[in-house]
Amino acid sequence: MTKQQPRAQKICLIAGLSEGKYHTRKCIRCFVAAGFTVTDDPKTADIIVVHSGGYVFLPDDLADKCVVLVNPPHQYRGTALKNTFRKIQEDYRHHKTHRKTWQFFIKNTWNIWYMLAEFPRQKQMIRLVPKQHTVLPKLNARRLVFVATRDDPWASRITTESITSNPRYSFISIEGSHDDIWMHPEHYVAIIKASYES
């Protein structure tokens, strides 16, 4: 009797502000290579990976899902405008360190395109995120993981209060800038697999 192969986990990737398929393409290829089946519908996914403010588009029912929030705006200092400039500076520095300066300019050109082409989506994030950044989303997911990169002005402040007041979350701090998931998606595959299987 032939042994039935286990079903590949369905994974959904939700991009953040001013992001779209250009930004997610490398990440999606990495997920497919790791054995995941990629879906655009978070309601049918086993795992939902959300970057930055994209968490405002999560469905209400997450009871049987693993949700990995990558750099969601949380407890950031200063104004949104100031943090945007800091994020761009750190992003440029990381691209330069990895000798990918030209990719920084291409990526930011696409950021402008998505901001204009999908403005209603961007407007929703701009409206909701600043009101919610002092607390983490109260989600009913089976597994909740918060991944913060240390050079991100939006999400790097994982405080003791954040941990104690959100016992359902697992917190992971790694090297990188705000958009590290787009530069190095392979770093996140192990986190995602371990989070789903635990």
C-alpha positions as CSV (number, residue, x, y, z in Angstrom):
1,M,0.0,0.0,0.0
2,T,1.4,3.4,-1.0
3,K,2.0,5.7,1.8
4,Q,0.1,9.0,1.4
5,Q,2.3,12.1,1.2
6,P,1.5,14.8,3.8
7,R,-0.3,17.8,2.4
8,A,1.9,20.8,1.8
9,Q,1.1,23.7,4.1
10,K,-0.7,26.6,2.4
11,I,1.0,29.9,3.1
12,C,-0.3,33.4,2.4
13,L,2.0,36.5,2.4
14,I,0.4,39.9,3.1
15,A,2.6,42.9,2.2
16,G,2.7,46.1,4.1
17,L,2.5,49.8,3.1
18,S,3.5,50.7,-0.5
19,E,4.4,47.1,-1.2
20,G,3.2,44.6,-3.7
21,K,4.1,41.7,-6.0
22,Y,7.5,43.2,-6.9
23,H,8.6,43.1,-3.2
24,T,7.1,39.7,-2.4
25,R,8.3,37.7,-5.5
26,K,11.6,36.5,-4.1
27,C,10.0,35.6,-0.8
28,I,7.3,33.6,-2.6
29,R,9.9,31.7,-4.7
30,C,11.7,30.9,-1.4
31,F,8.5,29.5,0.2
32,V,7.8,27.4,-2.9
33,A,11.3,26.0,-2.8
34,A,10.8,25.1,0.9
35,G,7.8,23.0,0.0
36,F,4.9,25.4,0.8
37,T,1.9,26.0,-1.4
38,V,1.3,29.7,-1.8
39,T,-2.2,31.2,-1.8
40,D,-3.4,34.8,-2.1
41,D,-6.4,34.0,0.2
42,P,-5.5,34.2,3.9
43,K,-8.8,32.5,4.8
44,T,-7.6,29.2,3.1
45,A,-4.0,29.4,4.4
46,D,-2.5,27.3,7.2
47,I,0.2,30.0,7.7
48,I,-0.1,33.7,7.2
49,V,3.0,35.8,7.1
50,V,2.3,39.5,7.4
51,H,4.8,42.3,6.9
52,S,4.6,45.7,8.6
53,G,1.1,47.3,8.7
54,G,-0.4,44.5,6.5
55,Y,-1.9,43.0,9.6
56,V,-4.9,45.3,9.3
57,F,-6.0,43.0,6.4
58,L,-6.0,39.8,8.5
59,P,-9.4,37.9,8.5
60,D,-11.3,37.7,11.7
61,D,-11.3,33.9,12.1
62,L,-7.7,32.7,12.6
63,A,-8.4,29.9,15.1
64,D,-6.6,27.1,13.2
65,K,-3.9,29.2,11.7
66,C,-0.3,30.2,12.5
67,V,0.3,33.9,12.1
68,V,3.8,35.4,11.8
69,L,3.9,39.2,12.1
70,V,7.2,40.5,10.7
71,N,8.0,44.0,11.9
72,P,4.5,45.2,12.7
73,P,4.6,48.9,13.8
74,H,4.7,48.6,17.6
75,Q,5.7,51.0,20.4
76,Y,7.7,53.1,18.0
77,R,9.1,56.4,19.2
78,G,8.6,59.8,17.4
79,T,6.3,60.7,14.6
80,A,5.4,58.5,11.6
81,L,7.2,60.9,9.3
82,K,10.4,60.7,11.4
83,N,10.3,56.9,11.5
84,T,9.7,56.8,7.7
85,F,13.0,58.7,7.2
86,R,14.8,56.5,9.7
87,K,13.5,53.4,8.0
88,I,14.7,54.6,4.6
89,Q,18.2,55.5,6.0
90,E,18.5,52.0,7.6
91,D,17.2,50.4,4.5
92,Y,19.8,52.2,2.3
93,R,22.6,51.3,4.8
94,H,21.7,47.6,4.7
95,H,21.5,47.5,0.9
96,K,24.9,49.3,0.7
97,T,26.4,46.8,3.1
98,H,25.3,43.9,0.9
99,R,26.4,45.8,-2.2
100,K,22.9,46.0,-3.6
101,T,22.5,49.8,-3.6
102,W,20.9,49.8,-7.1
103,Q,18.2,47.4,-5.7
104,F,17.4,50.0,-3.0
105,F,16.5,52.6,-5.7
106,I,14.5,50.1,-7.8
107,K,12.6,48.9,-4.7
108,N,11.7,52.5,-3.6
109,T,10.5,53.3,-7.1
110,W,8.1,50.4,-6.8
111,N,7.1,51.7,-3.4
112,I,6.0,54.9,-5.0
113,W,4.1,53.0,-7.7
114,Y,2.2,50.9,-5.2
115,M,1.4,53.9,-3.1
116,L,-0.3,55.6,-6.0
117,A,-1.7,52.6,-7.9
118,E,-3.3,51.0,-4.8
119,F,-4.0,54.1,-2.8
120,P,-7.3,52.8,-1.1
121,R,-5.3,49.9,0.4
122,Q,-2.5,52.2,1.5
123,K,-5.0,54.7,3.0
124,Q,-6.5,52.0,5.1
125,M,-3.1,51.2,6.7
126,I,-2.2,54.9,7.1
127,R,-5.5,55.4,8.9
128,L,-5.5,52.4,11.2
129,V,-1.9,51.6,12.1
130,P,-1.0,54.9,14.1
131,K,-4.1,54.3,16.3
132,Q,-3.1,50.7,17.1
133,H,0.7,50.7,17.4
134,T,0.7,50.9,21.2
135,V,-0.8,47.4,21.5
136,L,-0.4,44.2,19.6
137,P,-3.4,42.9,17.6
138,K,-5.6,40.7,19.7
139,L,-5.8,37.7,17.3
140,N,-7.3,34.3,17.9
141,A,-4.7,32.4,16.0
142,R,-3.5,29.0,17.0
143,R,0.1,30.3,17.0
144,L,1.2,33.9,17.1
145,V,4.8,35.0,16.4
146,F,6.2,38.5,16.4
147,V,9.5,38.8,14.5
148,A,11.4,42.1,14.9
149,T,14.6,43.2,13.2
150,R,16.9,45.1,15.4
151,D,17.5,48.1,13.0
152,D,13.8,48.7,12.4
153,P,12.5,52.0,13.9
154,W,9.0,50.7,13.6
155,A,9.2,47.4,15.5
156,S,12.5,46.9,17.3
157,R,11.2,48.0,20.7
158,I,10.0,44.7,22.2
159,T,9.5,45.8,25.8
160,T,9.0,43.7,28.9
161,E,5.4,45.1,28.9
162,S,4.9,43.8,25.4
163,I,6.0,40.3,26.4
164,T,4.1,40.1,29.7
165,S,0.8,41.6,28.4
166,N,0.8,39.3,25.3
167,P,1.4,35.8,26.6
168,R,0.0,34.2,23.5
169,Y,2.8,35.7,21.3
170,S,6.3,34.3,20.8
171,F,8.8,37.1,20.3
172,I,11.9,36.7,18.1
173,S,14.5,39.4,17.5
174,I,16.9,39.1,14.6
175,E,19.5,41.2,12.7
176,G,18.3,43.3,9.8
177,S,16.3,46.3,8.7
178,H,12.6,46.8,8.2
179,D,12.4,45.2,4.8
180,D,14.8,42.4,5.6
181,I,12.2,39.7,4.7
182,W,12.4,41.0,1.0
183,M,16.2,40.9,0.9
184,H,16.7,37.6,2.9
185,P,13.5,35.5,2.8
186,E,15.6,32.4,3.4
187,H,16.2,33.6,7.0
188,Y,12.5,33.4,7.7
189,V,11.7,30.0,6.3
190,A,13.2,28.2,9.4
191,I,11.2,30.6,11.7
192,I,8.0,29.9,9.9
193,K,8.5,26.1,9.8
194,A,9.4,26.0,13.5
195,S,6.4,28.2,14.4
196,Y,3.9,26.1,12.5
197,E,5.2,22.8,13.8
198,S,5.5,23.7,17.5
